[in-house]
Amino acid sequence: MYNNKIIICILTGILFVLGACKKEDPLTAEVDPPPVFDTRTPVGMKQKAIFDKYGVIFEYKWNRFAYAPNVVANPAEERDVLPYMELMEELFFNAMDTISGPGITAKKETPVRILLIGNGMNYGGAESFGESTAGQAGNIQPNRLTLGGLSPFGELLRTPGKDAAFLRAIYDAAPTSFPGDAGLIGFIYHEYTHYLDSKHQIPVGFEKPAKTEYLRGSDQYKNVSLTTAISKGFFIPYGMQNEHEDFATYVQTIIWKTDADMQTKYLTNNATRTKYQLVTKYFANLGIPITALRDHLTKQSVKDRLIALKRRYEQ
């Protein structure tokens, strides 16, 4: 009898708990309202226009705790933000729309947030200490792209008589990005590739042709010549650090060099040829024909629009 009472008590308790669970309100999720932009300003109007068209939020207010407690950076000056957004519009959004179809890839394969900073970030808590970087994307912030270098590009934009230096900074050697190879287009698409890597992973088998040559977490690549790097299966010595930087440097080189350059200087061994084919196929599968992207970016009409943009801001 005693045991029966215990069993009855246990069953009663279970029924009570189950009944209590049924009475709980169902879980709900609140959806944040869309961002509000200050459309009284040109920057706010441009932020809203890009958000309305692509669903991408441009930010420039620095928040170190969005990265790490010990990271420092110089925030972007507001006077540099609008022209840089217009550069991004020409070199990224319009380019994507042109080669992939209006609003398709630029909306589907673009981070939700793009954060702009003055020059670069430094991990370590002081301006001259720790690891520095001008751009960032990937696993640390999988749906955000951080781009630095606004200050030097703003200076080039505003200074008359600097057309050649301005175009060089865009197409050949960006003033603050590292590696600086391929200029602003290389910098933007290098960091963008890290975003694609975090979303889709690197091309299957990409690391295999040069797997034993990665230097893994060291700066030994600084002692490697370009010729030696290519012979080992890399396009830029910087890519020898790991397969993720390798992938990003392949992309920045492909949108930088002509087909003739690629054939005579880079695609000179089985490793580079295999990896090149994997990268171009990867982008084609995403709806981004990468050599068509390069051809569009280097058109004279694009360069003419970039110079026209510069004229609007010259002082």
Secondary structure, 3 states (H helix, E strand, C coil): CHHHHHHHHHHHHHHHHHHHHHHCCCCCCCCCCCCCCCCCCHHHHHHHHHHHHHCCEEECCCCHHHCCCCEEEEECCHHHHHHHHHHHHHHHHHHHHHHHCCCCHHHHCCCCEEEEEEEEEEEEEECCEEEEECEEEECCEEEEEEECCHHHHHHHHHCCCCHHHHHHHHHCECCCCCCCECHHHHHHHHHHHHHHHHHHCCCCCCCHHHHHHCCCCCCHHHHCCHHHHHHCCCCCHHHHHCHHHHHHHHHHHHCCCCHHHHHHHHCCCHHHHHHHHHHHHHHHHCCCCHHHHHHHHCCHHHHHHHHHHHHHHCC
